[in-house]
Amino acid sequence: MSAAIAAPVDRLLYKPEEAAEALAIGRSTVYELMAEGALKYIKLGRTRRIRRTDLEVFVATLAPLPD
């Protein structure tokens, strides 16, 4: 009997911990970026969620350091 492997869900909203994993940075750094306004988020009740598009915009605005 073969087990079906489910494809990963293409999320629209991420928990800060999931966003940290997607960005390969620490959870506290994500919270700092949200507090600074560098990473946009939405509030759903008492929770915070980060839109996938806001993660993409954040990454696109990162500038490489000069050589």
C-alpha positions in Angstrom: 0.0 0.0 0.0 1.4 3.4 -1.0 1.1 6.5 1.2 0.0 9.6 -0.6 2.3 12.6 0.2 0.4 15.8 0.5 1.9 18.9 -1.2 2.8 21.7 1.2 0.1 24.3 1.7 0.8 27.6 0.0 -0.1 29.8 3.0 -1.5 33.2 2.7 -0.9 34.1 6.4 2.1 33.2 8.6 2.5 33.1 12.3 5.6 35.1 13.4 7.4 31.8 14.1 6.5 30.5 10.7 7.7 33.8 9.1 11.0 33.5 11.0 11.5 30.0 9.6 10.6 31.1 6.0 13.1 34.0 6.3 15.8 32.0 8.1 16.0 34.5 10.9 15.1 34.3 14.6 11.6 34.7 16.0 12.6 37.7 18.2 14.0 39.4 15.0 10.6 39.1 13.3 9.0 40.7 16.3 11.5 43.5 16.3 10.9 44.1 12.6 7.2 44.2 13.2 7.6 46.7 16.1 9.9 48.9 13.9 7.3 48.8 11.0 9.8 47.2 8.7 7.6 44.1 8.4 3.9 44.7 8.1 1.4 42.5 9.9 -2.3 42.2 10.7 -4.0 41.5 13.9 -6.7 38.8 14.1 -8.1 39.1 17.6 -5.1 38.8 19.9 -2.9 37.2 17.3 -0.6 38.6 14.7 -0.3 37.2 11.2 2.0 38.2 8.4 0.8 38.1 4.8 2.8 36.2 2.3 2.9 39.3 0.1 4.3 41.4 3.0 7.1 38.8 3.4 7.9 39.0 -0.3 7.9 42.9 -0.2 10.2 42.8 2.8 12.7 40.6 1.1 12.5 42.6 -2.1 13.4 45.8 -0.2 16.5 44.3 1.4 19.6 45.9 -0.1 22.8 44.0 -0.4 25.8 45.4 1.5 28.3 47.2 -0.8 31.5 45.3 -1.5 
